Amino acid sequence: MEIFQNAPLWVALFSIFFAQFVKIPIHFLMTRKLDWSLFTSTGGMPSSHSAAVTSLSTAIGFEHGTDSSIFAVAVIFSVIVMFDATGIRFQAGQQAIVINQMREDFRSFIQTTRDWPKKDGQQKIEELKTLLGHKPSEVYAGALTGILISVILYTAIL
């Protein structure tokens, strides 16, 4: 099957898995807490989105040349993804922090102003996910990760 010979695809997928995995030891070094859930989470250092799109762009550059139209498309796609990761998605995460705090403040207000009996089996409302996007440094680290992975794989293996 031809898909198994598509090196840019496999380099980009490897970059995603590598960036997601490396979040675990980085987080451990910073907090001394081992959190395996980071492997499947969004946000954090480095950005796997940035690693994926930059490794894809770099691999396409190796395969088709940096003067090709497909390389131009890949680079613009990469810029848009990285801009989105630091802009819209990051701001959505910041909004989730504020909304979660407002919900907690409201819950606390209700509990302190009324003497409501506790009901058994009350469901806990899930908090909004606050780690959606990336800080610019996380995107930059992800971009460098992706580029380095492509360069290493194309010069050493492919």
One Martini backbone bead per residue (centre of mass of N, CA, C, O) as a GRO file, in nm:
protein
  158
    1MET     BB    1   0.097   0.036   0.021
    2GLU     BB    2   0.141   0.375  -0.023
    3ILE     BB    3   0.109   0.497   0.267
    4PHE     BB    4   0.379   0.354   0.378
    5GLN     BB    5   0.556   0.563   0.173
    6ASN     BB    6   0.475   0.826   0.342
    7ALA     BB    7   0.698   1.008   0.500
    8PRO     BB    8   0.561   1.274   0.597
    9LEU     BB    9   0.340   1.134   0.757
   10TRP     BB   10   0.525   0.967   0.955
   11VAL     BB   11   0.682   1.205   1.068
   12ALA     BB   12   0.438   1.357   1.186
   13LEU     BB   13   0.335   1.130   1.370
   14PHE     BB   14   0.593   1.102   1.533
   15SER     BB   15   0.593   1.394   1.640
   16ILE     BB   16   0.341   1.371   1.805
   17PHE     BB   17   0.428   1.139   1.993
   18PHE     BB   18   0.683   1.270   2.097
   19ALA     BB   19   0.560   1.533   2.215
   20GLN     BB   20   0.364   1.390   2.406
   21PHE     BB   21   0.573   1.222   2.566
   22VAL     BB   22   0.774   1.460   2.660
   23LYS     BB   23   0.575   1.591   2.865
   24ILE     BB   24   0.620   1.403   3.105
   25PRO     BB   25   0.921   1.465   3.186
   26ILE     BB   26   0.888   1.770   3.199
   27HIS     BB   27   0.676   1.771   3.423
   28PHE     BB   28   0.847   1.616   3.628
   29LEU     BB   29   1.081   1.824   3.648
   30MET     BB   30   0.886   2.060   3.752
   31THR     BB   31   0.693   1.876   3.984
   32ARG     BB   32   0.743   1.568   4.068
   33LYS     BB   33   0.511   1.456   3.868
   34LEU     BB   34   0.340   1.180   3.739
   35ASP     BB   35   0.163   1.229   3.412
   36TRP     BB   36   0.010   1.025   3.177
   37SER     BB   37  -0.226   1.213   3.061
   38LEU     BB   38  -0.044   1.396   2.874
   39PHE     BB   39  -0.044   1.213   2.619
   40THR     BB   40  -0.376   1.306   2.568
   41SER     BB   41  -0.332   1.607   2.582
   42THR     BB   42  -0.365   1.940   2.576
   43GLY     BB   43  -0.113   2.115   2.564
   44GLY     BB   44   0.193   2.215   2.639
   45MET     BB   45   0.528   2.085   2.660
   46PRO     BB   46   0.525   2.056   2.361
   47SER     BB   47   0.380   2.122   2.066
   48SER     BB   48   0.227   1.889   1.863
   49HIS     BB   49   0.120   2.067   1.641
   50SER     BB   50   0.388   2.201   1.565
   51ALA     BB   51   0.547   1.945   1.515
   52ALA     BB   52   0.373   1.835   1.285
   53VAL     BB   53   0.376   2.078   1.079
   54THR     BB   54   0.687   2.116   1.061
   55SER     BB   55   0.760   1.828   0.977
   56LEU     BB   56   0.590   1.827   0.724
   57SER     BB   57   0.721   2.069   0.584
   58THR     BB   58   1.010   1.959   0.587
   59ALA     BB   59   0.953   1.696   0.434
   60ILE     BB   60   0.845   1.836   0.181
   61GLY     BB   61   1.105   1.986   0.124
   62PHE     BB   62   1.272   1.729   0.074
   63GLU     BB   63   1.086   1.599  -0.152
   64HIS     BB   64   1.000   1.891  -0.332
   65GLY     BB   65   1.101   2.143  -0.228
   66THR     BB   66   1.105   2.495  -0.149
   67ASP     BB   67   0.973   2.570  -0.453
   68SER     BB   68   0.708   2.442  -0.401
   69SER     BB   69   0.369   2.442  -0.366
   70ILE     BB   70   0.340   2.233  -0.133
   71PHE     BB   71   0.526   2.383   0.060
   72ALA     BB   72   0.361   2.643   0.078
   73VAL     BB   73   0.110   2.512   0.196
   74ALA     BB   74   0.245   2.391   0.449
   75VAL     BB   75   0.346   2.657   0.572
   76ILE     BB   76   0.072   2.799   0.598
   77PHE     BB   77  -0.057   2.581   0.768
   78SER     BB   78   0.144   2.607   1.003
   79VAL     BB   79   0.091   2.901   1.077
   80ILE     BB   80  -0.210   2.870   1.141
   81VAL     BB   81  -0.186   2.657   1.364
   82MET     BB   82   0.006   2.823   1.551
   83PHE     BB   83  -0.174   3.068   1.582
   84ASP     BB   84  -0.416   2.916   1.703
   85ALA     BB   85  -0.266   2.796   1.953
   86THR     BB   86  -0.201   3.098   2.070
   87GLY     BB   87  -0.483   3.219   2.042
   88ILE     BB   88  -0.774   3.094   2.049
   89ARG     BB   89  -0.714   2.847   2.234
   90PHE     BB   90  -0.586   3.007   2.466
   91GLN     BB   91  -0.832   3.192   2.525
   92ALA     BB   92  -1.030   2.963   2.588
   93GLY     BB   93  -0.872   2.872   2.840
   94GLN     BB   94  -0.898   3.140   2.995
   95GLN     BB   95  -1.208   3.138   3.004
   96ALA     BB   96  -1.236   2.872   3.161
   97ILE     BB   97  -1.112   2.974   3.421
   98VAL     BB   98  -1.324   3.193   3.481
   99ILE     BB   99  -1.577   3.015   3.472
  100ASN     BB  100  -1.493   2.819   3.693
  101GLN     BB  101  -1.476   3.039   3.914
  102MET     BB  102  -1.769   3.135   3.893
  103ARG     BB  103  -1.897   2.864   3.967
  104GLU     BB  104  -1.762   2.839   4.244
  105ASP     BB  105  -1.867   3.104   4.363
  106PHE     BB  106  -2.168   3.038   4.331
  107ARG     BB  107  -2.172   2.780   4.497
  108SER     BB  108  -2.069   2.913   4.757
  109PHE     BB  109  -2.295   3.120   4.785
  110ILE     BB  110  -2.530   2.924   4.809
  111GLN     BB  111  -2.424   2.763   5.060
  112THR     BB  112  -2.403   3.027   5.253
  113THR     BB  113  -2.720   3.141   5.209
  114ARG     BB  114  -2.815   2.842   5.236
  115ASP     BB  115  -2.994   2.559   5.387
  116TRP     BB  116  -2.914   2.304   5.220
  117PRO     BB  117  -2.970   1.991   5.169
  118LYS     BB  118  -2.807   1.715   5.119
  119LYS     BB  119  -2.784   1.517   4.838
  120ASP     BB  120  -2.789   1.220   4.723
  121GLY     BB  121  -2.625   1.194   4.415
  122GLN     BB  122  -2.482   1.429   4.331
  123GLN     BB  123  -2.368   1.595   4.061
  124LYS     BB  124  -2.078   1.669   3.914
  125ILE     BB  125  -1.955   1.931   3.753
  126GLU     BB  126  -1.779   1.977   3.489
  127GLU     BB  127  -1.501   2.115   3.405
  128LEU     BB  128  -1.344   2.313   3.214
  129LYS     BB  129  -1.105   2.318   2.986
  130THR     BB  130  -0.789   2.503   3.022
  131LEU     BB  131  -0.593   2.321   2.826
  132LEU     BB  132  -0.584   2.414   2.488
  133GLY     BB  133  -0.335   2.580   2.446
  134HIS     BB  134  -0.052   2.797   2.377
  135LYS     BB  135   0.238   2.913   2.431
  136PRO     BB  136   0.481   3.045   2.248
  137SER     BB  137   0.704   2.854   2.363
  138GLU     BB  138   0.556   2.588   2.290
  139VAL     BB  139   0.544   2.634   1.987
  140TYR     BB  140   0.845   2.670   1.939
  141ALA     BB  141   0.929   2.392   2.051
  142GLY     BB  142   0.755   2.230   1.853
  143ALA     BB  143   0.881   2.335   1.593
  144LEU     BB  144   1.168   2.236   1.652
  145THR     BB  145   1.100   1.942   1.687
  146GLY     BB  146   0.991   1.890   1.401
  147ILE     BB  147   1.235   1.977   1.241
  148LEU     BB  148   1.444   1.787   1.373
  149ILE     BB  149   1.307   1.522   1.303
  150SER     BB  150   1.319   1.553   0.998
  151VAL     BB  151   1.621   1.597   0.965
  152ILE     BB  152   1.713   1.335   1.098
  153LEU     BB  153   1.550   1.133   0.925
  154TYR     BB  154   1.651   1.235   0.638
  155THR     BB  155   1.969   1.210   0.701
  156ALA     BB  156   1.976   0.909   0.844
  157ILE     BB  157   1.735   0.727   0.692
  158LEU     BB  158   1.579   0.839   0.416
   0.00000   0.00000   0.00000
